[in-house]
Amino acid sequence: MTDLSITPRNLIAADRVNGTDVYNLQGDKLGTVADIMIDKVSGRAIYAVMSFGGFLGIGEKHHPLPWSTLKYDERQGGYVVALDKKGLEGAPTFDDSETFSWTPDYGRQVDKYYNAPSHW
């Protein structure tokens, strides 16, 4: 069955999503999309990995956000999430200096933190 709600206007190449700003509901910039985690079987975006903080890439943290928590705002030209900088302090995170491996337990932790449906 064809999904008639998908139009060319709704589609975007993944490389154009990377670097897109992420804002909170108040319009404050929280970070930028650094990567997208896509389900291999369904082909759907499951997580956006947002980079936050640091300077010139040093000390930058990465926060996986369930894709379902992001809403695209054409006026801002970026994604909006119901989260503030304080909420990021306790959020699941990783940085480039550590060896990181995505596991089902980590995915469940991310989903639980954001009260998002789990894909695990």
Stockholm file with secondary structure:
# STOCKHOLM 1.0

chainA/1-120         MTDLSITPRNLIAADRVNGTDVYNLQGDKLGTVADIMIDKVSGRAIYAVMSFGGFLGIGEKHHPLPWSTLKYDERQGGYVVALDKKGLEGAPTFDDSETFSWTPDYGRQVDKYYNAPSHW
#=GR chainA/1-120 SS CCCTTCCGGGCCCHHHHTTCEEECTTSCEEEEEEEEEECTTTCCEEEEEEEESCBTTBTCEEEEEEGGGCEEETTTTEEECSCCHHHHHTSCCEETTSCCCCCHHHHHHHHHHTTCCCCC
#=GC SS_cons         CCCTTCCGGGCCCHHHHTTCEEECTTSCEEEEEEEEEECTTTCCEEEEEEEESCBTTBTCEEEEEEGGGCEEETTTTEEECSCCHHHHHTSCCEETTSCCCCCHHHHHHHHHHTTCCCCC
//
